[in-house]
Amino acid sequence: GSRDQHDDGHAALVTSRPWTWLSATIDTCVLISASCFFMVIFSFMMKTSPGSLLSLFLKQQNASVSIGILFVAVSWTYLVFMRAFMGASIGEMTCDLRLGEPLQRLSISYILKVMWRTTAVMLTGVVLLPLVSLLLAKDIAGEISGLKMYSLE
């Protein structure tokens, strides 16, 4: 299968990446839908239509860059806070994935490792590091950060 099995009942290290790609897709959908929701709320506050607001952002390069930076910052914050305080992002919860072993999650350094892992993935363009991990069948972000991805199954 796509996950290593352990006889001792503990979480298995994820060595194949389909579950992490599905998890990332779910998290991306959550972030995009939340962004759309807040854009609609903002357009009502500004008393304009969401479509005209979106076209304004797309036509002005400075606004597009600012929105892009804001989206990346919100994505990073979502992933770090969900993983640090809820134990996993919505996508990871859905796919029964967790970062780190249970004892790691109880240490103070866990949050720093979550921040480092999330930053490393985002700095490599979100796709490059997971793609290299898929090709090498290794959790490269986990090796860099000291926080590997585990399956609860």
N, C-alpha and C positions, 0 to 999 in steps of 0.2 A: 504494500500500500504506500501511501504518501507520508506515513508517519512511522517512526521507530517504535517498537513495542518494548515495554519494560515488564519484567516478571514481578517486580516488587510493588506494583500498583501506583507508582509515582508518574508524574507527567513525563511524556516522551519528547525528546528533542526533535524539532521539525527539521528534517533533512531535505525534503522536497518542498517546493514552494507554492503549489497551487492554492493551498489554504491561505497563505499570506497574501497572494494576489487577490483572492476573493475578498479577504478582509479589507485590503486597501481600497478595492472598488466600492465596498459598502461604505467605508469611511468617507470616500470622495463624494458619493451620493448624498450622505448626511451633510457634509460641508456645503455642497452646492445648493441643496434644498434650503438649508438654514440661511445661506447668502441671499437666495431669492426671496425668502420670507422677509428678511430684514430690508431688502431693497423695496419691497412692496410697502412695508411699514414706513420707511423713509419717504417714499413717494407720496404717501397719504399725508405725512407731516408737512411736506413741502407743497402740498396741494397741486400735484402734477401726476400724470399717468406713469406707471412703471415703464412702459415702452419708450416714452420720451426721455425719461431719466436714463435708461439703458443706452439709447442712441446717443445721448449727450456724452456718456462715459466712453463709448466706443469711438466717437468722432474726435475727441480731444485726447491727444497722446499723453499729456501730463496726467490727466484723470485716469486713463487706462493703466499707466504705470503705477500710480498711487493705489488704485483698486487691486492690482496684482500683488503689490507689496503687502497691502492690508490682508488679502486672502491668504498669503503665505504665513504671515504673522498669526492670524487667527487659526490656521491649520496647525501650526506648531503648538500654539497654546492649547487647542483642543486635545491634541495627541498627548502632550505632557500631562495636562491636568487629569484627563480621563484615566491614563495609565497609572499616574501617581496616586490618585485618590479613589478611583473606582476599580483599580486593578487591571483594566484593559479598556481599549476603545470600543465603541459599539460594534465595529466590524470584527474585532478580535473576540469579543464576547459571543457574537453570533457564530463564529467559526471555532469556538472552544480553544482559543489561543491565549497564552499569557507570556509576558516578558519576564524572564528570570524565574528562578526556583522560589518556592514559598519562603524560605529563610532569607533569600536576597531581598524579597519584597518588604521584609520587616526592618531592614537596615536603613540608616539615614542616607547612606551613599546610593541607595536605589534611585532616588529622585534625580540625583546628579547623573547617574548612568542613563536613566530614561532621557534626560535632557541631551546628553551627549549622543546617544543613539539616534534620537529624532533629528538633531541638528546635522549629524553626518549624512543621514539619508536625504534630508532636504537640501543640503549643500551640493550633493551630487546630482541634483535635478530630479529627485524622487524616483526616477525610473532606472538610472544607471546602476546604482549599488544593488538594488533588488535583482536586476537583470544579470549582473555579474554573479550574484549569489546563486541564481537559478542555473546558470551555465556551469558553475563550479560545484553545484550541489553542496554549498557551504553557506552558513549564516555569517556573511562578511561583516555586516553591521554589528552582529553579536560578538564577533571576535574583536572588532575595534573598540566597542563600548564595554565589553565584559558582561553583557546582558543578552543572553540568547533567547530565542523564541521557543516556547514549549507548547505542546498540545495537551489538553486535558483528557483526551480520549485514551 
